[in-house]
Amino acid sequence: MSTKINENIRNIAIIAHVDHGKTTLVDALFRQSGLYRDNQAMDDRVMDSMDLERERGITIAAKNCAVSYGPVKINIIDTPGHADFGGEVERSLAMADGAVLLVDASEGPLPQTRFVLKKALDRELTIIVVVNKIDRKDARTQEVLNEVYDLFIDLDATEKQLDFPVLYAIGREGIAKTELEGEGTDLKPLFEALVNHIPAPKFNPEEPFQMLVADLGYSDFLGRLAIGRIMAGQAKQNDSLVCLGEGGTVTTLRVSRLQTYRGPSLIDAAEANAGDIIVLAGIEDVKIGDTICTKDAPKALPRITVDEPTVAMKFGINTSPLAGREGKLVQSRKILERLEKEMLSNVAIKVEPSVEGESFLVKGRGEFQMAILVETMRREGFELSIGRPEVIFKKGADGQRLEPIERVFVDCDEAFMGVVTEKLSVRKGRMVNMVNNGKGRVRLEFSVPSRGLIGYRDEFLTDTKGTGILNAYLEGYEPFRGEIPSRFTGSLVADRSGVGVAYGIYNLEPRGEMFIKAGDPVYEGMIIGEHNRDNDLDVNPAKEKKLTNMRASGKDEATTLTPIRPMTLERAIHFVREDELVEVTPLSIRLRKAELNATKRHLLAGQRKRAKAE
């Protein structure tokens, strides 16, 4: 088979941990490739196009862009750094021939980097290592480079993969250099490395047109967009092609529009050649992993494989007495349509109807991925209720119950080592490694069931007074490690509908931490606070001070309430137990019992107790 090379194109993925400067470096590449005029205004972090990405400073969805260096077009795929968005990583690496591993000169390669790098090495991509932020006061560039070599060896990299070029960069200033001590003025050394070290796309000139769909887009004018890399052949506008779906289904299509990337935006193209990343319009029923090819020689490419989901969460309609007041989209049909739309562009998410009818079971990679999905939906005007995340168990060969286990890396002050170890051991965690370099901070490594980490991150930040760093990646499945207590405190539950009153809330404060303030609406079964003890308590936050013939109800000292911590979506998801739900609307996040009626709730609790005793 004769193989040709398209020297005018390079396809690279950028791999980095959250906050190591990946998106900032892409900005600098845009500026220096002549994409913008010298006097043209340009936003920072152009690639973080979603509101949530800008707010949180993280990349959630993999995105494509392209820059030019001389005659060579460099397609860049910006991959997420968080393991929960692994599905994005897998489909984006399917389009790349090489990868740039970006590492912070102080923090070094962190666990989430390991996750994406393993995927890249498995695909035998050529790697270039860039040590970024070398201007940091606490930079330890040489040590970090040694850690990168250790990581490659640990991931069973081949001799060829270990022989990677190293560049030193200050992404914010747009400087890259080949020697640490050398002078740098621009990113030319990085452009040179990309063109010289990353292999150009190979293709068989005798093969007809083939393209693997690795991403989907949507345009109000053009409808569904299929994004992917041409593996062989050539595509032209108005071509008649076929789409090969899962299970061999064949759909005919006509290319109504053909586009390629220039910077972060799309431009129309009359034709595109093998190796290029293109966007096709004119096909409605397409999924990630499908092959688009010619009618005469339909030949499917291997589908993109994605790791199995590890966490499931129940999504349902909002059934509280306050339903429909704040959101526009409240019907279960609308929620299902939105989840199905999410499944099209996010290969790591699966949706199944649940046993109870009006709700759906959504399976994904982690609670953070779920929280991002819920946050996106509430911003779009959805109202829904969600349950506590549950891990997905597997059955072993001998019928044994297996559960997902995560490798957890903790970096904290020596003083907090005891509390972290104690909390994780209660959650069935086992310490695997400990490094104390004598500088006051320790690095701990644990093997913890995924169940034990649900709800622990907030607690960890409180325990380490906000100074600890916790990272984790999925290690695999192990036999079930036993029951884990989900929460050591109970809930304060409102026993009637009404409005929170300062007098009533003030008198409940000794009972625990409150979640509502005076003037907030409450209803029977709504959780208004966290009880100090481990049992639930029915309370009346709408209680007013009685008027007597001795004094007026408004007289007396002013009631000063303790300020409440605003309820965030992640905190709410971590807080709820199995019999509780989070009510999510565009304006509010409330907690509630699944069964609102107190009498029915107590009957159910009694039945559960008896079932356990038997």
PELIN-V261242 format. One record per residue. RES is the residue in one letter. PHI is phi as a letter, one per 20 degrees, with the letter a starting at -180 (NA if undefined). OMEGA is omega as a letter, one per 20 degrees, with the letter a starting at -180 (999 if undefined). Layout:
{{RES:PHI:OMEGA} {RES:PHI:OMEGA}}
This chain:
{{M:NA:r} {S:e:a} {T:d:r} {K:d:a} {I:c:r} {N:e:a} {E:f:a} {N:e:a} {I:c:r} {R:c:r} {N:d:a} {I:c:r} {A:d:r} {I:d:a} {I:d:r} {A:a:r} {H:f:r} {V:g:r} {D:m:r} {H:e:r} {G:n:a} {K:f:a} {T:f:r} {T:f:r} {L:f:r} {V:f:r} {D:g:a} {A:f:r} {L:f:r} {F:g:a} {R:f:a} {Q:e:r} {S:e:r} {G:n:a} {L:f:a} {Y:d:r} {R:f:a} {D:g:a} {N:e:a} {Q:e:r} {A:f:a} {M:b:r} {D:f:r} {D:f:r} {R:l:a} {V:g:a} {M:f:r} {D:e:a} {S:e:a} {M:e:r} {D:g:a} {L:f:r} {E:f:a} {R:f:a} {E:f:a} {R:e:r} {G:m:r} {I:c:r} {T:e:a} {I:d:a} {A:d:r} {A:f:a} {K:c:a} {N:d:r} {C:b:a} {A:b:r} {V:c:r} {S:d:r} {Y:c:a} {G:m:a} {P:e:a} {V:e:r} {K:e:a} {I:d:r} {N:e:a} {I:d:r} {I:d:a} {D:e:a} {T:e:r} {P:f:a} {G:e:a} {H:e:a} {A:f:r} {D:f:a} {F:d:a} {G:f:r} {G:f:r} {E:f:a} {V:f:a} {E:f:a} {R:f:a} {S:f:r} {L:f:r} {A:f:a} {M:e:a} {A:d:r} {D:d:a} {G:b:a} {A:b:r} {V:d:r} {L:e:a} {L:d:a} {V:c:r} {D:f:a} {A:f:r} {S:d:a} {E:f:a} {G:m:a} {P:f:a} {L:d:a} {P:g:a} {Q:f:r} {T:f:a} {R:g:a} {F:g:a} {V:f:a} {L:f:r} {K:g:r} {K:f:a} {A:f:r} {L:f:r} {D:f:r} {R:e:r} {E:l:r} {L:f:r} {T:f:a} {I:d:r} {I:d:a} {V:e:r} {V:d:r} {V:e:a} {N:e:r} {K:l:a} {I:f:r} {D:e:r} {R:f:r} {K:f:a} {D:e:a} {A:f:r} {R:c:a} {T:g:a} {Q:f:r} {E:f:a} {V:f:r} {L:f:r} {N:f:r} {E:f:r} {V:f:r} {Y:f:r} {D:g:a} {L:f:r} {F:f:a} {I:f:r} {D:f:a} {L:e:r} {D:l:r} {A:f:r} {T:f:r} {E:g:a} {K:f:a} {Q:f:r} {L:f:a} {D:e:a} {F:e:r} {P:f:a} {V:d:r} {L:c:r} {Y:d:a} {A:c:r} {I:c:a} {G:g:a} {R:f:a} {E:e:r} {G:m:a} {I:c:r} {A:c:r} {K:b:a} {T:e:r} {E:d:a} {L:f:a} {E:e:a} {G:f:r} {E:e:r} {G:c:r} {T:c:a} {D:b:a} {L:e:a} {K:g:r} {P:g:r} {L:f:r} {F:g:a} {E:f:a} {A:f:a} {L:f:a} {V:f:a} {N:e:a} {H:d:a} {I:f:a} {P:f:r} {A:f:a} {P:f:r} {K:d:r} {F:b:r} {N:e:a} {P:f:a} {E:e:a} {E:f:r} {P:f:a} {F:f:r} {Q:b:r} {M:b:r} {L:e:a} {V:f:a} {A:d:a} {D:b:r} {L:c:r} {G:c:r} {Y:b:r} {S:c:r} {D:f:a} {F:e:a} {L:d:a} {G:n:a} {R:f:r} {L:d:r} {A:d:a} {I:d:r} {G:a:a} {R:d:r} {I:f:a} {M:e:r} {A:b:r} {G:m:a} {Q:c:r} {A:d:r} {K:c:r} {Q:f:a} {N:m:r} {D:f:r} {S:e:a} {L:c:r} {V:c:r} {C:d:r} {L:e:a} {G:e:r} {E:f:r} {G:m:r} {G:n:r} {T:f:a} {V:d:r} {T:c:r} {T:e:r} {L:b:r} {R:c:a} {V:f:a} {S:f:r} {R:b:a} {L:c:a} {Q:c:r} {T:c:a} {Y:e:r} {R:c:a} {G:m:r} {P:e:a} {S:d:a} {L:d:r} {I:c:r} {D:f:r} {A:c:r} {A:f:r} {E:b:r} {A:b:a} {N:d:a} {A:g:r} {G:n:a} {D:e:r} {I:d:a} {I:c:r} {V:c:a} {L:d:r} {A:d:r} {G:o:r} {I:c:a} {E:e:a} {D:e:a} {V:c:r} {K:c:r} {I:f:a} {G:o:r} {D:f:r} {T:d:r} {I:d:a} {C:b:a} {T:f:r} {K:f:a} {D:f:a} {A:c:a} {P:f:a} {K:b:a} {A:f:r} {L:e:r} {P:g:a} {R:f:r} {I:f:r} {T:e:a} {V:c:r} {D:g:r} {E:f:r} {P:f:r} {T:d:a} {V:c:r} {A:c:a} {M:b:a} {K:e:r} {F:d:r} {G:b:r} {I:f:r} {N:e:a} {T:d:a} {S:f:r} {P:f:a} {L:e:a} {A:f:r} {G:n:a} {R:e:a} {E:d:a} {G:d:r} {K:e:a} {L:d:a} {V:c:a} {Q:f:a} {S:f:r} {R:f:a} {K:f:r} {I:f:r} {L:f:r} {E:g:a} {R:f:r} {L:f:r} {E:f:r} {K:f:r} {E:f:a} {M:f:a} {L:f:a} {S:e:a} {N:c:a} {V:f:a} {A:e:a} {I:d:r} {K:c:a} {V:c:r} {E:c:r} {P:f:a} {S:e:a} {V:f:a} {E:f:r} {G:n:a} {E:e:a} {S:c:a} {F:c:r} {L:e:a} {V:d:a} {K:d:a} {G:b:a} {R:e:a} {G:a:a} {E:f:a} {F:f:r} {Q:f:r} {M:f:a} {A:f:r} {I:f:r} {L:f:a} {V:f:a} {E:f:r} {T:f:a} {M:f:a} {R:f:r} {R:f:r} {E:e:r} {G:o:a} {F:e:r} {E:d:a} {L:b:r} {S:d:a} {I:c:a} {G:e:r} {R:f:r} {P:f:r} {E:c:r} {V:f:r} {I:e:a} {F:e:r} {K:c:r} {K:d:r} {G:f:a} {A:f:a} {D:e:r} {G:n:a} {Q:f:r} {R:e:r} {L:d:r} {E:c:r} {P:f:a} {I:d:r} {E:d:r} {R:e:a} {V:d:r} {F:d:a} {V:d:r} {D:c:a} {C:b:r} {D:f:a} {E:g:a} {A:f:a} {F:e:a} {M:g:a} {G:f:a} {V:f:r} {V:f:a} {T:f:a} {E:f:a} {K:f:a} {L:f:r} {S:f:r} {V:f:a} {R:e:r} {K:m:r} {G:e:r} {R:c:r} {M:f:a} {V:d:a} {N:b:r} {M:b:r} {V:c:r} {N:c:a} {N:e:r} {G:m:a} {K:d:r} {G:n:r} {R:d:r} {V:c:r} {R:d:a} {L:d:r} {E:c:a} {F:c:r} {S:d:a} {V:c:r} {P:f:r} {S:g:r} {R:g:a} {G:f:a} {L:e:r} {I:f:r} {G:n:a} {Y:e:a} {R:g:r} {D:f:a} {E:f:a} {F:f:a} {L:f:r} {T:f:a} {D:f:a} {T:e:r} {K:l:r} {G:m:a} {T:d:a} {G:e:r} {I:c:a} {L:c:r} {N:c:a} {A:b:r} {Y:c:a} {L:f:a} {E:e:a} {G:q:a} {Y:d:r} {E:c:r} {P:g:a} {F:g:a} {R:e:r} {G:o:a} {E:f:r} {I:c:r} {P:f:a} {S:f:a} {R:b:a} {F:e:a} {T:c:r} {G:e:r} {S:d:r} {L:e:a} {V:d:r} {A:f:a} {D:d:r} {R:b:r} {S:e:r} {G:q:r} {V:c:r} {G:g:a} {V:d:a} {A:g:a} {Y:f:a} {G:f:a} {I:f:a} {Y:g:a} {N:f:r} {L:e:a} {E:g:r} {P:f:a} {R:f:a} {G:r:a} {E:e:a} {M:e:r} {F:d:a} {I:d:r} {K:d:a} {A:g:r} {G:n:r} {D:f:r} {P:f:r} {V:c:r} {Y:b:a} {E:f:r} {G:n:r} {M:f:r} {I:e:a} {I:d:r} {G:a:r} {E:d:a} {H:f:r} {N:f:a} {R:e:a} {D:e:r} {N:d:r} {D:e:a} {L:c:r} {D:e:a} {V:c:r} {N:c:a} {P:f:a} {A:e:a} {K:f:r} {E:d:r} {K:f:a} {K:f:r} {L:e:r} {T:d:r} {N:f:r} {M:e:a} {R:b:r} {A:e:a} {S:f:a} {G:e:a} {K:f:a} {D:o:a} {E:f:a} {A:f:r} {T:e:r} {T:d:a} {L:e:r} {T:f:r} {P:f:a} {I:e:r} {R:f:a} {P:f:a} {M:f:r} {T:e:a} {L:f:a} {E:f:a} {R:f:r} {A:f:a} {I:f:a} {H:f:a} {F:f:a} {V:f:r} {R:e:a} {E:f:a} {D:e:a} {E:c:a} {L:c:r} {V:d:r} {E:e:a} {V:d:r} {T:c:a} {P:g:a} {L:d:a} {S:c:r} {I:c:a} {R:d:r} {L:d:a} {R:b:r} {K:e:r} {A:f:r} {E:d:a} {L:f:a} {N:f:a} {A:f:a} {T:f:r} {K:f:a} {R:f:a} {H:f:r} {L:f:r} {L:f:r} {A:f:r} {G:f:r} {Q:f:a} {R:f:r} {K:f:a} {R:f:r} {A:f:r} {K:f:a} {A:f:a} {E:f:999}}
